[in-house]
C-alpha cells in the first residue's frame, strides 16, 4: 500500500467534509458568542452596545481569508478601546473564536512603519508553572512603553492569564487607521478588561 498517495486523499476528504461542517457551526454559533460577551460586559459594568450588521466598526473587521469571519461587533463608550470584534475561524478541525479589541489611530497613516508586538510570559517551571514575569516584544517604541508600565505588569501578573488562550498580540492596521489587540475568545474579568484598556491607551500614543 502506497501511503504517500493515500495521505493526500484522506486530507482532501477531511477538508471536504470537515470544513462545511465547521462553517455551518460558525454561522449557527457565532452570534451566540457575541451575545454572551455583550451580556458579560454589561454584567461587569462595561458600557457596551452591540452594533447592527453592516455598521462602520464591523467593516473594519472584514474577513481576511476564506474561513475567517467577523461574526459581530460590540461598540464601547468612554474607553480607550473603541470596539470589540468577535472573529470566527473555521477549518476542517472545527471553529476557533478570537477577540479583536480595536483602537482607532488616525496617525498610523504617516511616520515610521509599525511592527506587530506580542506579550511573552516567564513561568516558575516549564510545565504548568506560575507566571512570574511578563515581557513585550516587537515594535521598539510600543514595547518600551509597555515594558516600563509596572502597574500594567502587576495587573497582568495578578490575573488568570490562562483565560487569554494564546496571550495578547498587537497588530497595527495603518490602512484602516486602527490597531487590533487580539486574544483568544474569553469573558474578561474587570481586571483583565482594565489591563487591555491600559494597553489601548499606550497604543494611542504610538506614533
C-alpha positions in Angstrom: 0.0 0.0 0.0 1.4 3.3 -1.1 0.7 5.6 1.9 2.3 8.6 0.1 -0.8 8.5 -2.2 -3.4 7.8 0.5 -2.5 10.6 2.9 -3.3 13.4 0.4 -6.6 11.7 -0.4 -7.5 11.4 3.3 -6.6 15.1 3.9 -8.7 16.1 0.9 -11.7 14.1 2.3 -11.3 15.6 5.8 -11.2 19.1 4.2 -14.3 18.4 2.0 -16.3 17.0 5.0 -14.9 18.9 8.0 -14.8 22.5 6.6 -18.5 22.7 5.5 -19.5 21.4 9.0 -17.2 24.0 10.7 -18.7 26.8 8.5 -22.2 25.7 9.5 -21.2 25.7 13.2 -19.7 29.2 12.7 -22.9 30.6 11.2 -25.0 29.0 14.0 -22.8 29.6 17.0 -21.0 32.9 16.2 -23.9 35.2 17.1 -24.3 33.3 20.5 -20.6 34.2 21.2 -21.4 37.9 20.5 -24.4 37.9 22.7 -22.6 36.0 25.5 -19.8 38.6 25.5 -22.2 41.5 25.3 -24.2 40.3 28.3 -21.0 39.6 30.3 -19.5 43.1 29.6 -22.7 44.7 30.8 -22.6 42.4 33.9 -19.2 43.7 34.9 -20.2 47.3 34.4 -18.7 48.0 30.9 -20.6 50.5 28.8 -21.3 48.4 25.7 -23.7 48.4 22.8 -24.0 45.7 20.1 -23.7 47.1 16.6 -26.1 46.0 13.9 -24.7 44.1 10.9 -23.1 46.4 8.4 -22.0 49.1 10.9 -18.9 51.1 10.3 -16.9 49.3 13.0 -17.9 45.9 11.6 -16.4 46.9 8.2 -13.0 47.3 9.9 -13.1 43.6 10.8 -13.9 42.4 7.2 -12.9 38.8 6.5 -9.2 38.4 5.8 -9.2 34.9 4.3 -11.6 32.1 3.4 -13.0 30.6 6.6 -12.2 33.8 8.5 -15.4 35.6 9.5 -16.5 38.6 11.5 -19.4 37.4 13.5 -20.3 40.5 15.4 -19.1 43.8 16.8 -19.6 45.4 20.2 -19.2 49.2 20.5 -17.7 50.6 23.7 -18.3 54.1 25.2 -15.7 56.1 27.3 -12.8 53.7 26.9 -9.5 53.6 25.1 -10.9 50.5 23.3 -13.3 51.7 20.7 -15.0 48.4 19.9 -14.6 44.6 20.0 -14.8 42.4 17.0 -15.7 38.7 17.6 -13.9 36.7 14.9 -14.6 33.1 13.9 -12.0 31.0 12.0 -13.3 27.8 10.5 -11.2 24.9 9.4 -11.6 21.1 8.8 -10.7 20.7 12.5 -13.5 22.9 13.8 -14.1 26.6 14.7 -11.9 28.8 16.8 -13.1 32.2 18.1 -10.9 35.3 18.8 -11.5 38.8 20.1 -10.0 41.9 18.3 -10.1 44.9 20.6 -10.0 47.9 18.2 -8.1 51.1 18.9 -8.6 54.0 16.5 -5.3 55.7 15.5 -5.5 58.1 12.6 -1.8 59.0 13.0 -0.9 55.5 11.7 -1.3 57.0 8.2 2.2 58.6 8.4 5.5 58.2 10.2 7.7 55.2 10.6 6.4 51.7 9.9 4.9 50.0 12.9 5.5 46.4 13.8 3.4 43.6 15.4 4.0 43.2 19.1 3.3 40.3 21.4 3.3 39.6 25.1 5.5 36.7 26.3 5.5 35.2 29.8 8.1 33.6 32.0 6.9 30.7 34.3 8.3 29.4 37.6 8.6 25.9 36.0 8.4 24.5 32.5 5.1 22.7 32.9 2.1 24.3 34.5 4.3 26.8 36.4 3.0 30.1 37.8 3.6 33.1 35.6 6.3 35.2 37.3 7.3 37.6 34.6 5.9 39.4 31.5 7.8 40.9 28.6 6.6 42.6 25.5 8.5 42.1 22.2 8.0 43.7 18.8 7.8 47.4 17.9 10.6 49.2 19.7 8.6 52.3 20.7 5.5 50.5 21.9 7.2 47.6 23.8 9.3 50.1 25.6 6.2 51.9 26.9 4.5 48.6 27.8 7.6 47.1 29.5 8.1 50.1 31.7 4.4 50.2 32.8 4.9 48.3 36.1 1.3 48.9 37.1 0.1 47.1 33.9 2.6 44.3 34.5 1.4 43.8 38.1 -2.2 43.8 37.0 -1.5 41.1 34.4 0.6 39.0 36.8 -2.3 39.0 39.3 -4.8 38.0 36.6 -5.6 34.5 35.3 -3.7 34.7 32.1 -4.7 31.2 31.1 -8.1 32.7 30.1 -6.4 34.6 27.3 -5.8 31.4 25.4 -2.6 32.3 23.5 -1.7 35.6 25.1 -2.0 39.1 23.7 -0.9 40.3 20.3 -1.0 43.8 18.9 -1.4 44.3 15.1 -1.0 47.8 13.5 -3.6 48.3 10.7 -2.4 51.6 9.0 -4.7 51.1 6.0 -7.7 51.2 8.2 -6.2 53.7 10.8 -6.6 51.5 13.8 -4.7 48.8 15.7 -6.0 45.4 16.8 -5.3 43.8 20.2 -6.0 40.2 19.6 -6.7 37.4 22.2 -8.5 34.1 22.1 -12.2 34.4 22.8 -12.7 34.8 26.6 -15.0 36.6 29.0 -12.7 39.2 30.7 -12.7 39.8 34.4 -12.8 43.5 35.3 -9.1 43.5 36.0 -8.2 41.9 32.6 -10.5 44.3 30.8 -8.8 47.2 32.5 -5.4 45.8 31.6 -6.4 45.6 27.9 -7.8 49.2 28.1 -4.4 50.3 29.5 -2.7 48.7 26.6 -5.1 50.5 24.3 -4.1 53.8 25.9 -0.4 53.1 25.2 -1.4 52.3 21.6 -3.0 55.8 21.3 0.4 57.4 21.9 2.1 55.1 19.4 3.2 57.5 16.6 
